[in-house]
């Protein structure tokens, strides 16, 4: 165990709320900075975790998120949000598509399979903030769905190793009822992994 602050950076994929993800981590006393998605892997700090932010419409489907594919090779916990979630799903062999029913604003989701790690200690039914035209519709092998809604079956996913997490919505926005708890849970995953 160490009292040294965790180091978790936020990859800027052009999302409108990237700074809120950074601010949430700062609030939780994490050593964090926003980095460009073209940052070479060799230029990264020694990280305990990473967040792949949201981005513009279609960017999660295009596969053009800078070096995000190289970041996903890192042996640290990684949380993908919105476009980051979609990119992660496709990178690992799942799929994402244009949403049949795009979601914007407050929506209700329901936890699935116990909600996995990120939803630990939160309500089985909760309100989150959505802002997406695209969605994951097939989770990769080795992943399971952690949250769902009537209009989007994969609101959350997690890999069986407990090191990769995806959220379709934006936990960093105040309207997400348990957003702070989700960030706390991710930070705790990073802490446990660092401290062994």
N, C-alpha and C positions, 0 to 999 in steps of 0.2 A: 504494500500500500504506500502511496505517496500523496503529499498535499500539493504537488505540482499541478497547475491548471491543465486541463485537457486542451489539446490543440485540434480544433475541428474547423476546417475552412469551408466556405460556400463558393461553389462554382457558378459564375454568372453566365447563364445561357440567354440573357436578354429578357428575363421575366420582369414584370412590373413591381413585384414585391420582394425581390432578392434582398434588398436592404433590411426588410422586416425579419427575414430568416437570420441574418447577421445580428440584428438587434436582439432577437430572442436568445441567441446563444450568448451574447454579451450579458444579458440579464441573468442567465444561468451561470455566470462566472467562467465561461469558456474563453480561452485564448483563440480568437477567430479573426479572419479577414476574408474579404471578398476577392476572389481571383478570377481572371479571365479564363474562358474555356479553351483558349489556345495556349495556355501556360504549359511549357514542356514538363513532362513528369520529373525530369532531373532537377527542375527548378522548384519543385514543391518542398515545403518545410517537412520536418518529421511529424507526420499527422497521426492522430488517434482516431479520426473519422472524417467523413466528407459528406457534404450535401450537394446534390445536383439540382439546381434551381429549375423553376419553370422557364418558359420562353414563349416566343411568338407562335401563332397558329401554324401547324404543320411541321414545326421544327423537330418535334419528337419523332415524327414519321420519316423525316428526310435522312436521318443518320448523319446530319451535318452539325453536330454539337461539338465542334473543335476536337479536343483530345479526350472527350468523355469516355470513349472506348478504352483508351490507355489507362485512364483513372480507375476503371472498373477491374483492372487486373491487380490493383493494390490490395494487400492483405489487411484491410481495415474495414470496419463497418461503414456502409454507404447508404444514405437515404436519398431516393429520387422523388422529387415533387413535381407533379403535373407533367410537363414535357420530359423532365428527368426520369420520371416513372415510366413513361412510354418508351423512351430511349433504352432504359434498362431492360424492359420486357423484350424488346426486339433484339437487343444485343445478346441476351441469353437464350434466344431461340423461340420466344413467344411472339405475339404480334399485337399491333395497334392499328387503328383505322380511324377514318373520319366518323365522328359520333352520329348515329341515327337521330339521337336527341341531345344536341349540345346543351350544356348546363351552365347557367350563370346566376350567381346569387346564392342565397341560403337554401340548402337542400338537406334532406334527412337521409342518413345512412344507417345500415344495420350491421353489426359485427357478425362475422362468419368464422367458424372454426375456433371460437374463443377469442378472436381478434388478434391473436399472435402477440408479439412483444410490444409493438408500438402503441397498441390500444390498451395495454395493461392498466387496470384501475379506472377505466372510463366506462361510460354508460353503454349498454347493449344497443340502444338506439340514440343517435345524437345528431345535432345540426352541425354542418360544416359549410365552408364557403367554396363554391365551385366557380371556375372560370376556364372552361375548355370547350374546344371544337372537336377534339380528338380523344380517343380512349383506348385503353388496353382491352382486348377482347379474348386473348388467349395467353394464359400465364405460361412461362417457360417450365420445362421439366425441372423438378427440384424446388419449385415454388408452390405456395398455396395461397388461396384468396383469404384475406383477413377482414374485408368489409365490402359491402355491396349496397346497391340501391335499385329501385325498379327500372331506372333508365340507364344504369351503368353497372354491369355485373362485377367489375373489378375496381372498386373504389380503393382497395388496399391489397397489397401482396407482400409476402415475405419468403425468403428461401429457408430451406430446412436447416441450414447451418446457423441461421440467426445472424447473418452478417449483411444481408441485402434486403432493403425495405423500399416499397414504393407506395406513394399516396397520390391518387388522382386529384384530390382537392388541395386547398391551401391552409395548412394548420397554422401558418404564421399570421394569418389574418384574424383580427379580433372576433369576427363572427363565427369562427370555428370554436365550438363550445369547449372542447378539451384540447385545444392546440398546444397550450403550454405543457400539459401533461404528456403529450406525444413527444415534444422536444425533450422533456425530462427523461422519458423512457429511452429515447435514442442516445442521449448523453450518458445514461447509466450503462447501456450496452457498451459504449466506447470505453467507459471507465473500467468495467469488469474485464473487458478484453485486454486493456492496457495493464491492469494490475494482476492479471492472471488468476 
